[in-house]
Amino acid sequence: MNEQAAGHVLARFEFPVEAGKVAEFAAAGRTPHPLFTNREAALGAGLRACIAPVTYPSTFVFHIGADAAVLELMKQLKMNPARSVHGEVQFHSHQPIHVGEQLQATLVVASDEVRTSANGVTRRFVGLNLLLHNQDGVLVSTTENTFIETLSHD
Amino acid sequence: MTDTSIQPCDELAVGGLLPMFRHVVTRTDIVRYAGAGGDFNPIHHDDDYARHAGFPSVFAMGLMHASFLSRVLYDACGPLAVKRYRIRFTHPVFPGDQLTGGGVVEERRQTDSGVLLVCRLFMKNQNDRDVLAGDADLMLTPAGTGATP
């Protein structure tokens, strides 16, 4: 196990926001709100286009340039996928993500620490943040992920 | 499905309930979300692989039902109100599980940007076991939230 330094950038990539993908994601997430799928409804609400659900940044794996993106990331982090789980995720929406935007994505290690619980289980907690900036360089979304790897049991 | 008796967002006070979400999970849900979300870990679609890993069958990726649960926020106040959404994955969700999700307003206060609602969220299975726990910030602004009238 090699802990990663906080601030280490794992990847930078383009993240295009496409109408069909947003609609597909909204349907799969059972969130069929008209602002996600109906351009007229979005314009009527004062938006310039449909917007994406708050959880949409989780589709970044399509744009990172690896077939098995999550497994590839774990390999980079030197985590064992068989002993690791996705423990928590927090989405921050700073501005709506609009269909048609070409976002710039940055995936960065936010934290990496090992803790041993009172019952003797040692776990590694890796914080992985996804930052999405729009064409004007404005941060529109931050996603904070925590992955947990069980290292040892007493 | 969600409840139709939705309290207007701007009337939600501390203790107010968000509309409930109920759904029985199918394998089709899981496969559809894999395609839409990009999680192709075989533990979510290959029974043999899942059993070999010690599970009774495939199970859903947590982000699937996290997306399901976000619907209570959209149904309550519209997508534009959702400023923060945090979820902890507490128990696997299997095909056939009957999920019930909802939320309650824990804090309501005026800020410079508008009225902030801090909500606690939950999702349980048919055995009353928590599968998700979370919280969210909803901001109600004079410009509107995108709530469906």
Interface residues (C-beta under 8 A of the other chain):
Chain A: K21 E24 F25 A27 A28 G29 R30 T31 H33 P34 L35 F36 A45 G46 L47 I51 P53 V54 T55 S58 T59 F60 V61 F62 A68 A69 V70 L71 A82 V85 H86 G87 E88 V89 Q90 F91 H92 S93 P96
Chain B: F21 H23 D29 R32 Y33 G35 A36 G37 G38 D39 F40 N41 A53 G62 L63 M64 A66 S67 F68 S70 R71 L73 Y74 G78 P79 L80 V82 K83 R84 Y85 R86 I87 R88 F89 A143 G144 G146 T148
